[in-house]
Amino acid sequence: MKKDINKRGSGKRFDGDNAKPRERKDFNRKPQADKTPDFTKKKTFKKDTNETKGASDNVRLNRYVANAGVCSRRDADVLIAKGEITVNGKVVTQMGTTVSLKDDVRYNGNRLNPEEKVYVLLNKPKDYVTTVEDKHAKKTVMDLVADACEQRIYPVGRLDKQTTGLLLLTNDGELTKTLTHPKYNAKKIYHVYADKPVFANHVDQLASGITLEDGPIHADAASFVDKDDKSQVGIEIHSGRNRIVRRMFEYFGYKVMKLDRVYFAGLTKQGVPRGKWRFLTDKEVTRLKAGLLK
């Protein structure tokens, strides 16, 4: 009996750039027309009027708390009123209080970092190294986001030099730990272009599991992207092991000619041209912090 090549592996269909959890979509479906985001506009943050009148290193206490990622400014006012915020060991309840960036501000006993959190989604081109600094690299991903913000941001995980696609950069250390720790199972989907047609049984084996030199590995789903081009395979995987997708195909004797990450932890690169970036929306940030990484 002839098998349906689009139902390999775990039975999930690879959705490509438009992939969304629990939906079955055509990988080649073109995105609907939408407003094109301004990918190069530098993000700025408004300052309170009272801040600009005082010393440059002073901010309102509610802004300080909000920038630390605890809550919104309005909710920070509530915490302050309840006496849940301390400054240099003393409870502060007066609205409009300003503090220095050098002050010891705490909530629930934990010292707060007032730096505004920034989340940048980049569509990485090939030949760029995923690192903050590398004296041997001619081009790094930091060159592409140099004008994104004043904050110092870092890549979340890595894409090798030749791999393209979705890469998140942020100064939110806690979120970075969540997204890169294996136990949180942040889903990744890659579009693989092999050097020759891939056998259907090899696609099945990618999902059922193989053993590499550093241990067993399996894809969560694998299927052909184009029914007329068997050299293109979509693969869904959680593992963050080094060059894992390339090595899985090399196991069967295929060379990966092009590798593109099209999905990461609920995010897609739809609407973001290669080499461009955008800021995450508040809704996207909320989903990531809530652990909705599928």
KENUKE-975782 format. One record per residue: x, y, z of N, C-alpha, C in turn; residue in one letter. Coordinates in Angstrom, 1 decimal, decimal comma. Last residue first. Example, Ala and Ser with C-alpha at 12.3 -4.5 7.8 and 13.67 -1.06 7.14 Angstrom:
  n.east  n.north    n.up  ca.east  ca.north   ca.up  c.east  c.north    c.up  r
    12,8     -2,2     7,1     13,7      -1,1     7,1    12,9      0,0     7,9  s
    13,2     -5,7     7,8     12,3      -4,5     7,8    13,2     -3,3     7,8  a
REM end
This chain:
  n.east  n.north    n.up  ca.east  ca.north   ca.up  c.east  c.north    c.up  r
     5,1     26,1    23,6      4,8      25,1    22,5     4,5     25,8    21,2  k
     5,5     27,6    25,8      6,6      27,5    24,9     6,3     26,6    23,7  l
     4,4     29,3    28,1      3,7      28,8    27,0     4,6     28,7    25,8  l
     5,4     30,5    30,4      5,9      29,1    30,1     5,1     28,5    28,9  g
     5,0     33,0    30,9      4,0      32,1    31,5     4,4     30,7    31,2  a
     6,8     34,3    29,4      7,1      34,2    30,8     6,1     33,3    31,5  k
     5,7     33,9    26,9      6,9      33,3    27,1     7,2     33,2    28,6  l
     3,3     35,4    27,1      3,2      34,0    26,9     4,5     33,3    27,2  r
     4,4     38,0    27,5      3,6      37,4    28,6     3,5     35,9    28,4  t
     5,6     38,4    25,0      6,4      38,3    26,2     5,7     37,7    27,4  v
     3,3     38,5    23,4      4,3      37,5    23,2     5,2     37,3    24,4  e
     2,0     40,8    24,4      1,4      39,5    24,5     2,4     38,3    24,3  k
     3,8     42,8    23,8      3,6      42,5    25,2     2,9     41,1    25,3  d
     5,9     41,7    21,0      4,7      42,3    21,6     4,6     42,0    23,0  t
     9,4     42,1    20,4      8,2      41,2    20,7     7,1     42,1    21,3  l
    10,7     44,1    17,8     10,5      43,9    19,2     9,3     42,9    19,4  f
    12,5     42,8    14,9     11,4      43,5    15,5    11,4     43,2    17,0  r
    14,8     42,8    12,2     14,4      42,4    13,5    13,1     43,2    13,9  w
    16,6     41,4     9,3     15,8      42,4    10,0    15,4     41,9    11,4  k
    17,6     39,2     8,0     18,6      40,3     8,4    17,9     41,4     9,1  g
    14,7     38,6     6,1     16,1      38,1     6,5    17,0     39,3     6,8  r
    11,8     40,2     7,5     12,7      39,8     6,4    14,0     39,4     6,9  p
     9,1     39,1     9,2     10,4      39,7     9,5    11,4     39,3     8,4  v
     6,8     37,8     8,6      6,8      39,2     8,6     8,1     39,9     8,9  g
     7,5     35,1    10,7      6,6      35,6     9,7     6,6     37,2     9,8  q
     9,0     33,7    12,5      9,7      34,8    11,8     8,8     35,4    10,7  k
     7,3     32,9    15,6      7,6      32,6    14,2     8,3     33,9    13,6  t
     7,1     31,4    18,8      7,4      32,5    18,0     7,7     32,1    16,6  l
     6,9     29,1    20,4      5,7      29,8    20,1     5,9     31,0    19,2  g
     9,7     28,3    20,5      8,9      28,7    21,7     7,7     29,5    21,4  a
    10,2     29,0    17,2     10,9      28,8    18,4    10,0     29,3    19,6  f
    10,6     28,4    13,7      9,7      28,5    14,9    10,5     28,2    16,1  y
    12,4     28,1    11,7     11,2      28,9    11,4    10,3     29,1    12,6  v
    15,7     28,0    10,8     14,8      27,8    12,0    13,6     28,7    11,8  r
    17,1     26,3     8,2     16,4      27,5     8,5    15,5     27,3     9,7  d
    19,8     25,2     6,3     19,1      25,0     7,5    18,5     26,3     8,0  l
    21,2     23,6     3,5     20,6      24,9     4,1    19,7     24,5     5,3  k
    22,4     21,2     3,1     22,9      22,3     2,3    22,4     23,7     2,9  m
    23,4     18,5     4,9     22,4      19,6     5,0    23,0     20,8     4,2  v
    23,9     15,4     3,5     24,5      16,7     3,8    23,5     17,8     3,8  k
    23,2     12,1     4,6     22,8      13,3     3,9    23,6     14,5     4,4  y
    23,7      9,8     6,0     24,5      10,0     4,8    24,0     11,2     4,0  g
    22,4      9,5     8,3     21,8       8,7     7,2    22,6      9,0     5,9  f
    23,8     11,3     9,9     23,7       9,9    10,3    23,3      9,0     9,2  y
    23,2     13,7     8,9     24,5      13,1     8,5    24,6     11,6     8,9  e
    20,9     14,2    10,2     20,8      13,9     8,8    22,1     13,3     8,3  f
    21,9     14,7    12,8     20,9      13,6    12,6    20,7     13,3    11,1  m
    23,6     16,8    12,4     24,2      15,5    12,7    23,2     14,4    12,5  r
    21,8     18,9    11,9     22,8      18,5    10,9    23,3     17,1    11,1  r
    20,5     18,9    14,5     19,8      18,6    13,2    20,7     18,2    12,1  v
    22,7     19,5    16,3     21,9      18,3    16,4    21,2     18,0    15,1  i
    24,7     21,3    16,9     24,6      20,9    15,5    23,7     19,7    15,4  r
    24,5     20,5    20,3     25,3      21,2    19,3    25,1     20,5    17,9  n
    21,2     20,3    21,7     22,6      19,8    21,5    23,2     20,4    20,3  r
    18,7     20,9    22,4     19,6      22,0    22,1    21,0     21,6    21,9  g
    15,6     19,4    21,6     17,0      19,3    22,0    17,7     20,5    21,5  s
    13,1     19,4    20,4     13,3      20,2    21,6    14,8     20,3    22,0  h
    11,8     19,7    17,0     12,7      19,1    18,0    12,8     20,0    19,2  i
    10,7     18,9    13,8     10,4      19,6    15,1    11,2     18,9    16,2  e
    11,5     19,4    10,5     11,7      18,6    11,7    11,5     19,5    12,9  i
    10,8     19,0     7,0     10,6      19,8     8,2    10,8     18,9     9,5  g
    12,8     18,7     4,2     12,2      18,1     5,3    12,0     19,1     6,4  v
    13,5     18,3     0,8     13,1      19,3     1,8    12,3     18,6     2,9  q
    13,9     16,4    -1,0     15,1      16,9    -0,4    14,8     17,9     0,7  s
    11,6     15,9    -2,4     11,9      15,1    -1,2    13,2     15,4    -0,5  k
     9,4     17,6    -3,8     10,8      17,8    -3,6    11,2     17,1    -2,3  d
     6,7     17,4    -3,9      7,4      17,2    -5,2     8,9     17,3    -5,0  d
     5,8     18,0    -1,4      5,5      16,6    -1,9     6,3     16,3    -3,2  k
     7,7     19,6     0,9      7,2      19,7    -0,5     7,0     18,3    -1,1  d
     8,4     18,6     3,4      7,8      20,0     3,2     7,1     20,1     1,9  v
     7,9     15,6     5,0      8,4      16,3     3,8     7,6     17,6     3,8  f
     8,5     15,5     8,6      7,7      15,2     7,4     8,3     16,0     6,2  s
     8,5     14,8    12,1      9,3      15,0    10,8     8,4     14,7     9,7  a
     8,6     15,4    15,6      7,9      15,2    14,4     8,8     15,5    13,2  a
    10,5     15,3    17,5      9,1      15,2    17,9     8,2     15,0    16,8  d
    13,4     13,2    16,9     12,6      14,4    16,6    11,2     14,2    17,1  a
    15,7     11,8    19,2     14,6      11,6    18,2    13,9     13,0    18,0  h
    18,7     10,2    20,3     18,0      11,4    20,0    16,8     11,1    19,0  i
    21,3      8,8    22,4     20,1       8,7    21,6    19,4     10,1    21,4  p
    24,8     10,0    22,3     23,6       9,4    22,9    22,4      9,4    22,0  g
    26,9     11,0    20,9     26,7      11,5    22,3    25,3     11,1    22,8  d
    26,8      9,7    18,5     28,0       9,5    19,3    27,8     10,0    20,7  e
    23,3      8,7    18,3     24,5       9,4    17,8    25,6      9,2    18,8  l
    20,7      6,7    17,4     21,7       6,9    18,4    22,9      7,5    17,8  t
    17,2      7,7    16,8     18,5       7,1    16,4    19,5      7,3    17,5  i
    13,6      7,6    16,4     14,8       7,7    17,2    16,0      7,1    16,6  g
    11,3      8,3    15,2     11,3       7,1    16,1    12,5      7,1    16,9  s
    11,9     10,5    13,6     10,9      10,6    14,7    11,0      9,5    15,7  a
    13,8      9,4    11,9     14,1      10,7    12,6    13,2     10,9    13,8  l
    12,4      7,3    10,7     13,4       7,0    11,8    13,9      8,3    12,5  q
    10,9      8,7     8,8     10,2       8,0     9,9    11,2      7,7    11,1  d
    12,9      9,5     7,1     12,1      10,5     7,8    11,4      9,9     9,0  v
    13,7      7,0     6,3     14,6       7,8     7,1    13,9      8,9     7,8  h
    11,6      6,2     4,7     11,8       5,5     6,0    12,8      6,2     6,9  n
    11,8      8,0     2,6     10,7       8,1     3,5    10,9      7,4     4,8  a
    15,0      9,5     1,9     14,1       8,3     1,8    13,0      8,4     2,9  f
    15,5     12,6     0,3     15,5      11,8     1,6    14,6     10,7     1,5  v
    17,5     13,7    -2,4     16,2      13,3    -1,9    16,3     12,4    -0,6  p
    20,3     15,7    -1,4     19,7      14,7    -2,3    18,3     14,3    -1,6  k
    21,1     17,5     0,5     21,9      17,5    -0,8    21,3     16,5    -1,8  d
    18,3     19,1     2,1     19,3      18,1     2,0    20,0     18,2     0,6  a
    17,1     21,5     4,0     17,3      21,3     2,6    18,5     20,4     2,5  y
    14,7     21,9     6,6     16,0      21,3     6,2    16,0     21,1     4,7  v
    13,5     24,0     8,9     13,3      23,6     7,5    14,7     23,2     7,0  h
    12,6     23,3    12,3     13,6      23,7    11,3    13,2     23,2     9,9  y
    11,3     24,4    15,4     11,1      23,8    14,1    12,0     24,3    13,0  i
    11,2     23,8    18,8     11,9      24,4    17,7    11,5     23,7    16,4  k
     9,9     24,4    22,1      9,8      23,7    20,8    10,5     24,5    19,7  k
    11,3     24,0    25,2     10,9      25,0    24,2    11,0     24,4    22,8  a
    11,4     22,4    27,6     11,0      21,9    26,3    10,5     23,0    25,4  n
    12,2     22,7    30,2     11,1      23,5    29,8    10,6     23,2    28,4  y
    14,5     21,2    30,5     13,3      20,7    31,2    12,0     21,5    30,8  k
    16,7     22,5    29,2     16,0      21,4    28,6    14,6     21,0    29,2  p
    16,8     26,0    29,1     16,9      24,8    29,9    16,1     23,7    29,3  h
    16,3     28,2    27,5     17,4      27,4    27,1    17,5     26,1    28,0  t
    14,1     29,5    28,6     14,1      29,1    27,2    15,2     28,2    26,8  l
    15,0     30,0    31,2     13,8      29,2    31,0    13,8     28,7    29,6  t
    17,1     31,7    30,9     17,3      30,4    31,5    16,2     29,5    31,2  k
    15,8     33,9    29,7     16,8      33,2    28,9    17,1     31,8    29,5  t
    14,3     34,8    31,8     13,6      34,2    30,7    14,6     33,4    29,8  l
    16,4     35,8    33,5     15,5      34,7    33,9    14,8     34,0    32,8  e
    17,6     37,8    32,0     18,3      36,6    32,3    17,4     35,5    32,7  g
    16,8     39,9    29,6     16,1      39,2    30,6    16,7     37,8    30,9  d
    17,8     41,1    27,4     18,6      41,3    28,6    17,9     40,7    29,8  n
    17,8     39,2    24,3     17,2      39,9    25,4    18,2     40,2    26,5  t
    16,9     37,8    21,2     17,9      38,4    22,0    17,2     39,3    23,0  l
    16,2     34,9    19,2     15,7      35,9    20,2    16,9     36,5    20,9  l
    16,0     34,0    15,9     16,9      34,1    17,0    16,3     35,2    17,9  l
    15,1     32,2    13,0     14,6      32,9    14,2    15,6     32,8    15,3  l
    17,5     32,0    10,3     16,2      32,0    10,9    16,1     32,6    12,2  g
    20,2     29,8     9,3     19,5      31,0     9,3    18,2     30,9    10,1  t
    23,5     28,5     9,7     22,1      28,3     9,9    21,4     29,7    10,0  t
    26,2     29,0     9,6     25,5      28,8     8,3    24,0     28,6     8,5  q
    26,9     29,3    12,3     27,2      30,3    11,4    26,4     30,2    10,1  k
    24,3     28,1    14,5     25,6      28,1    13,9    25,7     29,0    12,8  d
    22,6     29,7    17,0     22,5      29,1    15,7    23,8     29,2    15,1  l
    21,9     29,4    20,6     22,8      29,7    19,4    22,2     29,1    18,1  r
    20,4     31,2    23,3     20,8      30,0    22,6    21,7     30,4    21,4  g
    19,6     34,3    22,8     19,1      33,2    23,6    19,4     31,9    22,9  v
    22,1     36,9    22,8     21,3      35,9    22,1    20,8     34,8    23,1  p
    21,5     40,0    24,8     22,3      38,8    24,5    21,4     37,8    23,7  y
    21,9     43,5    25,2     21,1      42,3    25,0    22,0     41,2    24,6  i
    22,0     46,4    26,9     22,9      45,3    26,4    22,2     44,0    26,4  r
    20,0     49,2    25,8     20,3      48,1    26,8    21,3     47,1    26,1  q
    19,3     50,7    23,8     20,4      51,1    24,5    20,9     50,0    25,5  e
    18,4     49,0    20,7     18,1      49,6    22,0    19,4     50,0    22,7  c
    19,1     48,6    17,9     17,8      48,2    18,5    17,4     48,9    19,8  a
    21,5     49,0    16,6     20,6      50,2    16,9    19,3     49,8    17,5  d
    22,5     46,4    16,4     23,3      47,4    17,1    22,4     48,6    17,5  a
    21,7     44,1    15,3     20,8      44,7    16,2    21,4     45,8    17,0  v
    23,7     43,2    13,6     22,4      43,4    13,0    21,4     44,1    13,9  l
    25,9     42,8    15,3     26,0      43,9    14,3    24,6     44,2    13,7  d
    25,2     40,6    16,7     25,1      41,9    17,4    25,2     43,0    16,4  m
    25,8     38,5    15,1     24,4      38,9    15,1    24,2     40,2    15,8  v
    28,9     39,3    13,4     28,1      38,7    14,5    26,7     39,2    14,4  t
    31,5     38,9    11,1     30,2      39,4    11,3    29,5     38,6    12,5  k
    34,1     37,9    11,4     33,9      39,1    10,7    32,5     39,8    10,9  k
    35,6     36,6    14,3     34,4      36,6    13,5    34,3     38,0    12,7  a
    37,6     36,8    16,1     37,9      36,1    14,9    36,7     36,1    13,9  h
    36,6     38,0    18,3     37,6      38,7    17,6    37,9     38,1    16,3  k
    33,5     38,2    19,3     34,3      37,2    18,8    35,3     37,9    17,8  d
    30,7     38,8    21,4     32,0      39,2    20,9    32,8     38,0    20,4  e
    28,2     37,4    21,3     28,3      38,9    21,6    29,6     39,5    21,1  v
    27,1     35,2    18,7     28,0      35,5    19,8    27,9     37,0    20,1  t
    26,6     33,6    16,1     25,8      33,9    17,2    26,6     34,1    18,5  t
    27,8     35,0    13,1     28,1      34,2    14,3    27,2     34,6    15,4  v
    26,7     34,8     9,8     26,7      35,6    11,0    26,9     34,7    12,2  y
    26,2     33,2     7,6     27,5      33,8     7,7    27,7     34,8     8,9  d
    22,7     33,8     7,0     23,9      33,0     7,2    25,1     33,8     7,2  k
    20,6     36,0     9,1     21,1      35,5     7,8    22,3     34,5     8,0  p
    17,9     35,8    11,4     19,3      35,7    11,2    19,7     35,2     9,8  k
    15,7     37,8    12,4     15,7      36,7    11,3    17,1     36,7    10,8  n
    15,1     38,4    15,8     15,9      38,6    14,6    15,7     37,4    13,7  l
    13,4     40,1    18,3     13,3      38,9    17,4    14,0     39,2    16,1  l
    14,1     41,2    21,5     14,3      41,5    20,1    14,3     40,2    19,3  v
    13,1     42,8    24,3     13,0      41,5    23,7    13,0     41,7    22,2  y
    14,2     44,2    27,4     14,0      44,3    26,0    14,0     43,0    25,3  v
    13,5     45,7    30,5     13,7      44,5    29,8    13,3     44,7    28,3  k
    15,3     48,3    32,2     14,1      47,9    31,4    14,4     46,7    30,5  e
    16,8     47,8    35,3     17,0      48,0    33,8    15,8     47,5    33,1  e
    16,7     47,5    38,0     15,8      48,4    37,4    15,9     48,5    35,9  p
    16,6     44,7    39,9     17,4      45,3    38,9    16,5     46,2    38,0  n
    16,1     44,3    43,5     15,6      44,5    42,1    16,6     45,1    41,2  l
    16,5     41,8    45,9     17,0      43,1    45,4    16,6     43,2    43,9  r
    14,0     40,3    47,9     14,9      40,2    46,7    15,3     41,6    46,1  n
    12,1     40,7    49,8     13,5      40,4    50,2    14,5     40,3    49,1  g
     9,8     41,5    48,4      9,9      40,1    49,0    11,3     39,7    49,4  n
    11,9     43,7    46,9     10,5      43,3    47,0    10,6     41,8    47,4  y
    14,1     46,6    47,3     13,8      45,2    47,4    12,3     44,9    47,4  r
    16,8     48,6    46,4     15,4      48,5    46,4    15,0     47,0    46,4  v
    19,4     50,4    47,2     19,0      49,0    47,4    17,5     48,9    47,5  d
    20,5     52,8    44,8     19,8      52,4    46,0    19,5     50,9    46,0  d
    21,5     53,5    42,4     22,4      52,9    43,3    21,8     52,4    44,6  k
    19,6     54,9    41,1     19,8      53,6    40,6    20,8     52,8    41,5  l
    17,6     56,5    43,7     18,8      56,4    42,8    18,9     55,0    42,3  s
    14,1     57,3    43,6     15,3      56,6    44,2    16,4     56,7    43,2  v
    11,2     59,2    44,7     12,3      58,9    43,7    13,4     58,2    44,4  t
     7,8     58,9    45,4      9,1      58,8    45,9    10,1     58,5    44,7  t
     5,2     58,8    44,6      6,0      59,8    44,0     7,5     59,8    44,5  g
     3,7     57,9    47,7      3,7      57,9    46,3     4,6     59,0    45,7  m
     5,2     56,3    50,5      4,8      57,6    49,9     4,8     57,5    48,4  q
     6,2     54,1    51,6      4,8      54,0    51,2     4,3     55,3    50,5  t
     9,0     52,0    52,2      8,5      53,3    51,7     7,1     53,2    51,2  v
    10,9     50,6    54,8      9,7      50,6    54,0     9,3     51,9    53,5  v
    14,5     50,3    54,5     13,3      51,0    55,1    12,1     50,9    54,2  k
    16,6     49,2    53,1     16,2      48,6    54,3    15,0     49,2    55,0  g
    16,8     50,7    50,7     17,9      50,8    51,7    17,5     50,3    53,1  n
    13,4     50,4    50,6     14,6      51,2    50,0    15,6     51,3    51,0  v
    10,9     48,0    49,9     11,8      48,7    50,8    12,9     49,3    50,0  t
     7,5     47,3    49,5      8,8      47,7    48,9     9,6     48,4    49,9  i
     5,1     47,0    50,8      5,9      45,8    50,4     7,2     46,0    49,7  e
     3,2     48,8    51,6      4,5      48,7    52,3     5,3     47,5    52,0  g
     1,1     49,3    50,1      0,9      48,2    51,1     2,2     48,1    51,9  k
     2,1     51,2    48,3      1,1      51,6    49,3     0,9     50,6    50,4  a
     3,7     49,5    46,7      4,3      50,6    47,6     3,3     51,0    48,7  i
     1,8     48,0    45,5      2,8      47,4    46,3     3,4     48,4    47,3  l
     0,4     50,0    44,0     -0,3      49,2    45,0     0,7     48,6    46,0  v
     2,4     50,8    42,3      1,9      51,8    43,3     1,1     51,1    44,4  d
     2,7     48,5    40,8      3,8      48,9    41,7     3,3     49,9    42,7  a
     0,4     48,6    39,3      0,5      47,6    40,3     1,6     47,9    41,3  d
     1,2     50,8    37,6      0,0      50,9    38,5     0,0     49,9    39,6  r
     3,5     49,7    36,4      3,6      50,8    37,3     2,4     51,0    38,2  r
     3,4     46,0    36,5      3,2      47,3    35,9     3,4     48,5    36,9  s
     6,0     44,0    38,0      4,7      44,3    37,6     4,6     45,6    36,8  c
     8,8     43,3    37,9      7,9      42,8    38,9     6,4     42,9    38,5  v
    10,7     44,3    36,2      9,9      43,2    35,7     9,0     42,6    36,8  g
    12,0     46,5    36,7     12,6      45,3    37,2    11,8     44,1    36,8  a
    10,3     48,5    35,9     11,4      48,1    35,0    12,1     46,9    35,4  n
     8,7     48,6    38,2      8,1      48,1    37,0     9,2     47,7    36,0  a
    10,4     49,7    40,1      9,9      48,4    40,3     9,3     47,8    39,0  v
    10,9     52,2    38,8     12,0      51,3    39,2    11,5     49,9    39,3  y
     8,3     53,3    38,8      9,0      52,9    37,5    10,1     52,0    37,7  r
     8,0     53,7    41,5      7,1      52,8    40,8     7,6     52,3    39,4  n
    10,0     55,5    42,1     10,0      54,2    42,7     9,1     53,2    41,9  l
    11,4     57,5    39,5     10,3      57,2    40,4    10,3     55,8    40,9  r
    14,9     57,9    39,5     13,7      57,5    38,9    12,6     57,4    39,9  v
    18,1     59,4    39,0     17,0      59,2    39,8    15,7     58,9    39,0  n
    20,2     60,1    37,4     20,2      58,8    37,9    19,1     58,5    38,9  d
    19,9     62,8    36,8     19,7      61,9    35,7    19,6     60,4    36,2  s
    18,0     64,6    39,3     19,3      64,0    38,8    19,0     63,0    37,8  a
    15,0     66,2    38,0     16,0      65,8    39,0    17,3     65,3    38,4  g
    13,5     66,4    35,8     13,8      67,7    36,6    14,9     67,4    37,6  k
    13,0     63,9    34,9     13,9      64,8    34,1    14,3     66,1    34,8  t
    11,3     63,0    36,7     12,6      62,4    36,7    13,5     63,4    35,9  e
     8,9     64,3    36,3      9,6      64,5    37,6    11,0     64,0    37,6  n
     8,1     63,1    33,9      8,5      64,5    34,0     9,3     64,8    35,2  t
     9,5     60,0    33,1      8,6      60,8    33,9     9,1     62,2    33,9  d
    10,3     59,1    29,7     10,7      59,4    31,1     9,7     60,2    31,8  k
     9,8     56,5    27,4      9,4      57,8    27,9     9,9     58,0    29,4  k
    12,1     54,9    25,4     11,3      54,8    26,6    11,0     56,2    27,2  f
    12,4     53,6    22,1     12,7      54,6    23,1    11,7     54,5    24,3  t
    13,8     51,7    19,6     12,8      51,7    20,7    13,3     52,7    21,7  k
    14,2     52,6    16,3     14,8      52,4    17,6    13,8     52,6    18,7  k
    13,1     50,8    13,5     12,9      52,0    14,4    13,4     51,7    15,7  k
    13,3     48,8    11,8     14,6      49,5    12,1    14,4     50,6    13,1  t
    11,0     47,7    11,1     11,9      46,8    11,8    13,2     47,5    12,2  f
     7,8     48,3    11,4      9,0      49,1    11,1    10,1     48,3    11,9  d
     5,7     45,8     9,8      6,2      46,5    11,0     7,5     47,3    10,6  p
     3,1     46,1     7,5      4,5      45,8     7,6     5,1     46,5     8,8  t
    -0,1     44,8     7,8      0,8      46,0     7,9     2,2     45,6     8,2  k
    -0,6     42,1     5,5     -0,8      42,8     6,8     0,1     44,0     6,8  d
    -1,8     39,5     3,6     -1,3      40,8     3,6    -1,6     41,4     5,0  a
    -1,0     36,2     4,8     -1,9      37,2     4,3    -1,3     38,6     4,5  q
     1,7     34,2     3,6      1,1      35,0     4,7     0,1     36,0     4,1  p
     1,2     31,3     1,6      1,7      32,7     1,7     1,0     33,4     2,8  k
     1,9     28,0     2,3      0,9      29,0     2,2     1,5     30,4     2,5  r
     3,6     25,9     2,5      3,9      26,9     1,4     2,9     28,0     1,3  n
     2,6     24,3     4,5      3,9      25,0     4,7     4,2     26,1     3,7  f
    -0,7     24,5     5,5      0,2      24,3     4,4     1,5     25,0     4,6  d
    -1,5     23,4     8,8     -1,5      24,4     7,8    -0,5     24,0     6,7  k
    -3,1     22,6    11,6     -2,6      22,0    10,4    -2,6     22,9     9,3  r
    -2,3     23,4    15,0     -3,0      23,7    13,7    -2,3     23,0    12,6  e
    -0,9     23,2    17,4     -2,2      22,5    17,2    -3,0     22,9    16,0  r
     1,0     26,2    17,0      0,7      25,0    17,8    -0,8     24,5    17,5  p
     1,9     27,1    13,7      1,3      27,5    15,0     0,9     26,2    15,7  k
     3,9     28,2    11,1      3,6      27,1    12,0     2,9     27,7    13,3  a
     4,7     29,6     8,9      3,4      29,9     9,5     2,9     29,0    10,6  n
     7,0     28,4     8,1      7,1      29,8     8,7     5,8     30,2     9,4  d
     6,1     25,0     8,8      6,9      26,0     8,2     6,8     27,4     8,9  g
     4,6     22,8     9,6      3,8      24,0     9,1     4,7     25,1     8,6  d
     4,3     19,4     9,4      5,2      20,5     9,5     4,6     21,7     8,8  f
     2,0     17,5    11,2      2,4      18,0     9,9     3,2     19,3    10,1  r
     2,4     14,6    13,1      2,2      16,0    13,0     2,7     16,5    11,7  k
     3,1     12,0    13,2      1,8      12,3    12,6     1,5     13,8    12,5  g
     5,5     11,3    14,0      4,5      11,3    15,0     3,1     11,6    14,4  s
     6,6     10,2    10,8      6,9      10,4    12,2     5,7     10,3    13,1  g
     4,4     11,3     8,1      5,5      10,6     8,7     5,7     10,9    10,2  r
     2,5     12,2     6,3      2,1      11,7     7,6     3,2     10,8     8,2  k
     3,2     12,8     3,7      3,0      13,9     4,6     2,5     13,5     6,0  n
     3,3     10,5     2,3      4,5      11,0     2,7     4,4     12,2     3,6  i
     1,3      7,8     2,6      1,2       9,2     2,5     2,4      9,9     3,1  d
     2,2      4,8     0,9      2,0       5,6     2,1     2,0      7,1     1,8  k
     0,5      2,2    -0,8      1,3       3,4    -0,9     1,1      4,3     0,3  k
     0,8     -1,2     0,0      0,0       0,0     0,0     0,9      1,2     0,0  m
REM end
